[in-house]
Amino acid sequence: MVEREVTVVPEAGLHARPAAKFVSTAKQFVSDIVVVKDGREANAKSPLKLMTLGAKKGDRVVIRAEGEDAEEAVEALVRVVTSEEV
């Protein structure tokens, strides 16, 4: 299992376009991926579940992946969450 805690950078948080980008990136990997915020966990490949976390700019989230490409998945998703260009 691989996990990283990061601060959400996009102005819109993990909603709308950033969430769509995050989910499309997550779906490129076979690993099981979840995002954790304040003890609540959401499937990173489900836009609806992801948005229910209510992650806003400046919030801390944990991206956790388990599977054969977990390391690559977490690194790619960290880039999405920490980029203002979404």
Accessible surface in RSA format (square Angstrom, percent):
REM  Atomic radii and reference values for relative SASA: ProtOr
REM  Chains: A
REM  Algorithm: Lee & Richards
REM  Probe-radius: 1.40
REM  Slices: 20
REM RES _ NUM      All-atoms   Total-Side   Main-Chain    Non-polar    All polar
REM                ABS   REL    ABS   REL    ABS   REL    ABS   REL    ABS   REL
RES MET A   1   148.26  76.8  78.41  51.9  69.85 166.3  69.70  59.3  78.56 104.1
RES VAL A   2    35.68  23.5  32.24  29.2   3.45   8.3  35.68  31.0   0.00   0.0
RES GLU A   3    86.54  49.7  63.52  48.1  23.02  54.8  23.02  44.5  63.52  51.9
RES ARG A   4    96.70  40.6  91.15  46.5   5.55  13.2  37.48  51.2  59.22  35.9
RES GLU A   5    96.01  55.1  74.24  56.2  21.78  51.9  14.91  28.8  81.10  66.2
RES VAL A   6     8.03   5.3   5.42   4.9   2.60   6.3   8.03   7.0   0.00   0.0
RES THR A   7    47.50  33.8  44.46  45.1   3.03   7.2  34.94  46.9  12.55  19.0
RES VAL A   8     1.01   0.7   0.00   0.0   1.01   2.4   0.00   0.0   1.01   2.7
RES VAL A   9    36.18  23.8  34.83  31.5   1.35   3.3  36.15  31.4   0.03   0.1
RES PRO A  10     4.07   3.0   3.58   3.3   0.49   1.8   4.07   3.4   0.00   0.0
RES GLU A  11   139.89  80.3 119.55  90.4  20.34  48.4  64.25 124.3  75.64  61.8
RES ALA A  12    53.67  49.3  33.47  51.7  20.20  45.9  46.20  65.1   7.47  19.8
RES GLY A  13     0.28   0.3   0.00   N/A   0.28   0.3   0.00   0.0   0.28   0.6
RES LEU A  14     1.17   0.7   0.49   0.3   0.68   1.7   0.49   0.3   0.68   1.8
RES HIS A  15    59.87  32.7  59.87  41.6   0.00   0.0  43.22  44.5  16.65  19.4
RES ALA A  16    71.64  65.9  49.85  76.9  21.79  49.6  67.18  94.6   4.46  11.8
RES ARG A  17   171.01  71.8 164.07  83.6   6.95  16.5  64.33  87.9 106.68  64.7
RES PRO A  18     8.33   6.1   8.33   7.6   0.00   0.0   8.33   6.9   0.00   0.0
RES ALA A  19     1.05   1.0   1.05   1.6   0.00   0.0   1.05   1.5   0.00   0.0
RES ALA A  20    59.08  54.3  50.05  77.2   9.03  20.5  54.39  76.6   4.69  12.4
RES LYS A  21   103.33  50.4  98.40  60.4   4.93  11.7  48.71  43.8  54.62  58.2
RES PHE A  22     0.12   0.1   0.12   0.1   0.00   0.0   0.12   0.1   0.00   0.0
RES VAL A  23     7.59   5.0   7.59   6.9   0.00   0.0   7.59   6.6   0.00   0.0
RES SER A  24    57.97  49.0  50.94  68.0   7.02  16.2  43.38  92.4  14.59  20.4
RES THR A  25    11.22   8.0  11.22  11.4   0.00   0.0   7.81  10.5   3.41   5.1
RES ALA A  26     0.00   0.0   0.00   0.0   0.00   0.0   0.00   0.0   0.00   0.0
RES LYS A  27   126.47  61.7 100.07  61.4  26.41  62.9  54.83  49.3  71.65  76.3
RES GLN A  28   134.08  75.0  97.05  70.9  37.04  88.2  40.50  86.2  93.58  71.0
RES PHE A  29    31.31  15.7  26.54  16.4   4.78  12.4  27.85  16.9   3.47   9.9
RES VAL A  30   105.21  69.2  80.29  72.7  24.93  60.1  85.37  74.2  19.84  53.8
RES SER A  31     1.73   1.5   0.00   0.0   1.73   4.0   1.73   3.7   0.00   0.0
RES ASP A  32   111.15  77.9 104.98 104.5   6.18  14.6  29.88  70.3  81.27  81.1
RES ILE A  33     4.19   2.4   0.00   0.0   4.19  10.1   0.09   0.1   4.10  11.1
RES VAL A  34    32.04  21.1  32.00  29.0   0.04   0.1  32.00  27.8   0.04   0.1
RES VAL A  35     0.16   0.1   0.16   0.1   0.00   0.0   0.16   0.1   0.00   0.0
RES VAL A  36    22.52  14.8  20.90  18.9   1.62   3.9  20.90  18.2   1.62   4.4
RES LYS A  37    25.62  12.5  24.17  14.8   1.45   3.5   5.54   5.0  20.08  21.4
RES ASP A  38   118.82  83.2  77.29  76.9  41.53  98.2  37.30  87.8  81.52  81.3
RES GLY A  39    73.63  90.8   0.00   N/A  73.63  90.8  35.02  96.1  38.61  86.5
RES ARG A  40   118.72  49.8 114.77  58.5   3.95   9.4  65.28  89.2  53.45  32.4
RES GLU A  41   108.58  62.3  75.93  57.4  32.65  77.7  20.71  40.1  87.87  71.7
RES ALA A  42     5.46   5.0   1.86   2.9   3.60   8.2   5.46   7.7   0.00   0.0
RES ASN A  43    75.18  51.8  69.78  67.4   5.40  13.0  17.86  43.0  57.31  55.4
RES ALA A  44     0.00   0.0   0.00   0.0   0.00   0.0   0.00   0.0   0.00   0.0
RES LYS A  45    52.38  25.6  45.66  28.0   6.72  16.0  30.96  27.9  21.41  22.8
RES SER A  46    27.53  23.3  25.51  34.0   2.02   4.7  17.40  37.1  10.12  14.2
RES PRO A  47    59.69  43.5  59.69  54.4   0.00   0.0  59.69  49.3   0.00   0.0
RES LEU A  48   126.53  70.5 125.75  90.0   0.78   1.9 126.04  88.5   0.49   1.3
RES LYS A  49   117.50  57.3 117.49  72.1   0.01   0.0  61.03  54.9  56.47  60.1
RES LEU A  50     0.13   0.1   0.00   0.0   0.13   0.3   0.00   0.0   0.13   0.4
RES MET A  51    67.56  35.0  60.46  40.0   7.10  16.9  49.72  42.3  17.84  23.6
RES THR A  52    82.62  58.8  62.79  63.7  19.83  47.2  60.38  81.1  22.24  33.6
RES LEU A  53     4.35   2.4   3.24   2.3   1.11   2.8   3.24   2.3   1.11   3.0
RES GLY A  54    22.93  28.3   0.00   N/A  22.93  28.3  20.44  56.1   2.48   5.6
RES ALA A  55     0.62   0.6   0.00   0.0   0.62   1.4   0.00   0.0   0.62   1.6
RES LYS A  56   137.41  67.0 136.76  83.9   0.65   1.5  86.17  77.6  51.23  54.6
RES LYS A  57    95.48  46.6  74.51  45.7  20.97  49.9  49.55  44.6  45.93  48.9
RES GLY A  58    46.63  57.5   0.00   N/A  46.63  57.5  26.14  71.7  20.49  45.9
RES ASP A  59    39.02  27.3  35.22  35.1   3.80   9.0   5.38  12.7  33.64  33.5
RES ARG A  60   121.36  51.0 107.37  54.7  13.99  33.3  51.16  69.9  70.20  42.5
RES VAL A  61     2.03   1.3   0.06   0.1   1.97   4.7   2.03   1.8   0.00   0.0
RES VAL A  62    28.12  18.5  28.12  25.5   0.00   0.0  28.12  24.4   0.00   0.0
RES ILE A  63     0.12   0.1   0.12   0.1   0.00   0.0   0.12   0.1   0.00   0.0
RES ARG A  64    64.46  27.1  63.77  32.5   0.69   1.6  14.02  19.2  50.43  30.6
RES ALA A  65     0.64   0.6   0.00   0.0   0.64   1.5   0.64   0.9   0.00   0.0
RES GLU A  66   105.66  60.7 101.77  77.0   3.89   9.3  29.51  57.1  76.15  62.2
RES GLY A  67    44.45  54.8   0.00   N/A  44.45  54.8  26.80  73.5  17.66  39.5
RES GLU A  68   162.92  93.5 115.79  87.6  47.13 112.2  45.54  88.1 117.38  95.8
RES ASP A  69    26.54  18.6  26.37  26.2   0.17   0.4  17.24  40.6   9.30   9.3
RES ALA A  70     6.42   5.9   5.27   8.1   1.15   2.6   5.27   7.4   1.15   3.0
RES GLU A  71    96.75  55.5  94.71  71.7   2.04   4.9  49.48  95.7  47.28  38.6
RES GLU A  72    98.54  56.6  92.74  70.2   5.80  13.8  49.79  96.3  48.75  39.8
RES ALA A  73     0.00   0.0   0.00   0.0   0.00   0.0   0.00   0.0   0.00   0.0
RES VAL A  74     0.03   0.0   0.03   0.0   0.00   0.0   0.03   0.0   0.00   0.0
RES GLU A  75    60.49  34.7  60.24  45.6   0.25   0.6  26.52  51.3  33.97  27.7
RES ALA A  76    12.04  11.1  10.75  16.6   1.29   2.9  10.97  15.4   1.08   2.8
RES LEU A  77     0.00   0.0   0.00   0.0   0.00   0.0   0.00   0.0   0.00   0.0
RES VAL A  78    11.69   7.7  11.69  10.6   0.00   0.0  11.69  10.2   0.00   0.0
RES ARG A  79   151.65  63.7 147.67  75.3   3.98   9.5  73.35 100.3  78.29  47.5
RES VAL A  80    12.30   8.1   8.32   7.5   3.98   9.6  12.26  10.7   0.04   0.1
RES VAL A  81     0.24   0.2   0.16   0.1   0.09   0.2   0.24   0.2   0.00   0.0
RES THR A  82    58.77  41.8  39.78  40.3  18.99  45.3  27.03  36.3  31.74  48.0
RES SER A  83    37.04  31.3  31.06  41.4   5.98  13.8  24.65  52.5  12.38  17.3
RES GLU A  84   125.44  72.0  97.29  73.6  28.14  67.0  33.15  64.1  92.28  75.3
RES GLU A  85   164.09  94.2 133.80 101.2  30.29  72.1  57.46 111.1 106.63  87.1
RES VAL A  86    34.48  22.7   4.15   3.8  30.33  73.1  19.92  17.3  14.56  39.5
END  Absolute sums over single chains surface
CHAIN  1 A     4707.7       3836.7        871.0       2414.6       2293.1
END  Absolute sums over all chains
TOTAL          4707.7       3836.7        871.0       2414.6       2293.1
